[in-house]
């Protein structure tokens, strides 16, 4: 299975070489499976992964620190690919991936590969390359949380899912932060070689095959700073009536439910009900970090009369139970304290 990794000026070397290493490690593990591996995997047969680093002209490129990234082939001579991946890169002074002829050529080449049946994917700022190719128009996608607003402005037809770690649709996969190339690789391995092989890769590399949503790392309310309507909505839910319905929210905002649905879909790709739930859970994340806060009391303060429904919504948005989140956030706080001391 041939995996092409696109190298552009300013691409992150760690992401490009990391992708190549992870596919290589998968090959090694399948050749010599670790002891104790399920028998089904020991007899698993699949083509080996072949990674090829490609650039527009076949010449080496430099990463943000000026180090040389070697390149194996040009776009024209690499041949058919099963997957084409583009990684994170340095941003320009405008906090956007710099426009260049090579980036435009990469976008068009990736688009052509997708038309020919290849799986295409991007991590971090590499998602902008897929956006330039028009591949994300009317498709669900994600990008790094702190680039969410500018991404939506640049690609208004893309259906950007706020805070999501991985999104896929129509053989196109996008992932979040600078190190999310790991999530990208695991998705590609799962798609091309199966879930068992992807789990093996995650296990031998000691990585999480179920990444947490990016939203747990973003500042609370970050997404709502994009528009006055979102800010007003957050205030109504957070400080007024967290348990209100979509109809009640529309009334409080003095607009029709239909208009509210359209505006929210355009701003955050959420329905009013989804946005209300998100703000309630964001509030819960803040309250759960208060020493001594009980899960039951936090649920009540966020408009949930039943702890079960609160727990279900919390897991859906954060990937953790409320109790697990308390422990996770406490651990992160201790790391910060130790770093400051």
Buried (B, 14 or more C-beta within 10 A) or exposed (E): BBBBBBBBBBBBBBBBBBBBBBBBBBBEBBEEBEEEBEEEBEEBEBEEBBBBBBBBEBEEBBBBEEEEBEBBBBBEEBEEBBBBBBBBBBBEEEEBBBEEEBBBBBBBBBBEBBEEEBBBBBBBBBBBBBBBBBBBEEBBBBBBBBBBBBBBEBBEEBBBBBBBBBBBBEBBBBBBBBBBBBBBBBBBBBBBBBEBBBBBBBEBBEBEBEBBBBBBBBEBBBBBEBBEBBEEBBEBBBEEBBEBEBEBBBBBBEBEBEEBBEBBBEBBBBBBEBBBBBBBBBBBBBBBBEEEBEBEEBBBBBBBEEBEEBBEBBBEBBBBBBEEBBEBBEEEEEEEEEEEE
